[in-house]
Amino acid sequence: MEAVAALRAVPAMLAVGVRDTALLPEYVIPSFRLSYPDAPVAEIPSAGHFPTEDAPETLPALLELFL
C-alpha cells in the first residue's frame, strides 16, 4: 500500500488519442481516473494510438501546461 500511495503522490496527466484502437479510450480513461482522480485528462480528437505523430502541435502544448 505504501508503494501505491507513493505512486499516486506523483503528478500525472493522461493525453489520449480518441481514435486509438489499441488502447481504447473508453477503458483507459476510467482506469487512469481510478488511480489519479484529480489528474488532468486530455482527449485529443484527431489522434489515434500515436498522438505525437497525429497531433504534433497539441502534445507539446499539453506538456507545457502540465509542467
N, C-alpha and C positions, 0 to 999 in steps of 0.2 A: 504494500500500500504506500510505503514511503516513495518508492520509485514512481508510482503513478502520480502522486501529489507533486513530486519534483518536476515531472514532465508537464503537468498541467500548469505549473507556475511559469513556464517558458512562454513568451509571447508567440502567438501563432496567427497565421492567416491562410485561408484557402482561396486559391484562384482556380476556378474550374471552367473548362470549356463545356458549354451547354450541349454541344453536338458530339461529345465524347461517347463513343460506342464501346470502349474497352472498360473504362471505369465510369459506370453510369451515374450521372449526377444525382438522380433520384435516390440512390443508395449512398453515395459518397458524402453528400452534403449532410444528411441526417446523422450519419456516423461521426462526421467531424464535429457537428454541433453537440453531440453527446459528450465528447471529450473536451471540447473547448466552447462552452455555451456563450461566452462573452466575446469570442474572437470574430473578426470580420470574415464574411464570405463574399467573394466577388464572383458573380456568374458572368462569364464572357459569352454572349450570344453567338458571336461569329467564329468561335473557336471550337475545335474538336479535342482530340487527345493531346495535341501538341500546341498549346496556346502560345508558346514562344515563336512558333512558325506561323500560326494562323492569325495572331493578333500582336505582331511585334511592337506596335506602338502602345498597346494597352498595358502589357505586363510590366514594363519598366516604370510606368506612371503609378501603377498599383503598389509596386515595391517601394517606390519613393515615398508614397503616402504612409505606408506601413512603417517604414523605418523612421 
